[in-house]
Amino acid sequence: MKYVAQVVFVIAAVLATTPAARPAAQMNAQSFPFYGEEPWGGSYLGVDTQDVTSDRLGALHLKDERGVEVTMVDQDAPAGKAGLKEHDVILSINDQQVESVEQLRRLIREIPAGRTISIGISRDGQPMTVHAQLAERNKMPEMNFNFHGPNINVPVVRMPPINIPEIDVPNIVVVHAPRSSGMMIENLTPQLGEFFGVKGGSGVLVRSVEKGSRAEQAGIRAGDVIVKINGSAVNDCSDFSRLLRSRTSTKATVIVMRDRREQTLTLTLPEKRTGSIQSEDCEDIGEAVCAQIKVGTAEVAAAIPVITADIKKMQPDLAKMKKQIDKEIQRQKPQMEKLQKEVREQVRNHQGEIQKQMEELRKDLEQQKEELRKDVQEWRKSADI
């Protein structure tokens, strides 16, 4: 039993050094199959036992002081598979009474490996019989050691704050709905382009077509990708609007990709009118809004000369400001380079420390594994049956 105590102590020491150890309930439910690499053979049952003594009769619900008490069961061995449990009392082997541990050891080793034996036991005072097929000791699987290494405290690399101006980049989804054509379009992404068979994602996707509109009359459908208008490539919604405004007739030749094939359609549009705001623009936004835009356009045109003059006056100040910014950047450059060098050096130093700690941990675990393996070998060699 001293070897059993040694094994339990070694296991407890290993688990005590592991901060990520499992909860107690989980550890109690887990079996620990102890396998060795012994060169000797013989039959193997997979239990550790002790003689029944008078002070154990009450706990084991026995009347007579006979048999041997099971103190440990190898769950992957024949005993575990047969259903033997700790504190079972082995009373007989193949109807031959068992009086001591030495007698049980001799009986097991005299029976050839592979033979099925009948084991008479007492469990909580109730007689039972279980059957186990003895294994060959030197053919048991090797022991697998699973260690959970302790957490390694990685030193924190502290970097001084660097003030970088925040730039808000809006996520813009361009959707164009020209009422003159009666369809809603949106820019095509590379992924959508690949899906619809358009290389590079160039073109505009038709999201919807109004019933009875010019687009429907031209044969355009939702899901079509418009790639050309009057022979010119359409890359996005702005190209689509520009090409329709620059047309010279009421008909526009529209090439669409449908089912990964090009189709040529003719889109009929209203006649163009002279003036800064085109007729199709007014149809898109309404006559009232169109009139307001015309007024606003005139006001903007009148303000342009004033704005241009103000910009010219500001140019010297802007040039001076630019020089100051460039000068400040050059002044801060050595400091930034020094900071970058210090950060890289700190990272390198800490990497060396971490590697050293990991190597020491690995050696320590290997040593503990070897010590545990040797203790288990000694335990099985002298105490196991």
Buried (B, 14 or more C-beta within 10 A) or exposed (E): EEBBEBBBEBBEEBEEBBEEEEEEEEEEEEEBBBBBEBEEEBBBBBBBBBBBEEEBBEEBEBEEEBBBBBBBBBEBBBBBBBBBBEBBBBBBBEEEEBBBBEBBBEBBBEBEBEEEBEBBBBBEEEEBEBEBBBBEBBEBEEBEBEBBBBEEEEEEEEEEEEEEEEEEEEEEEEEBBBBBBBBBBBBBEEEBBEBBEBEEBBBBBBBEBBEEBBBBBBBBBEBBBBBBBBEEEBBBBEBBBEBBEEBEEEEBEBBBBBEEEEBEBEBEBEEBEEEEBBBBBBBBEEEEEBEEBEEEEEEEEEEEEEEEEEEEEEEEEEEEEEEEEEEEEEEEEEEEEEBEEEBEEBEEEBEEEBEEBEEEBEEBBEEBBEBBBEBBBBBBEEBBB
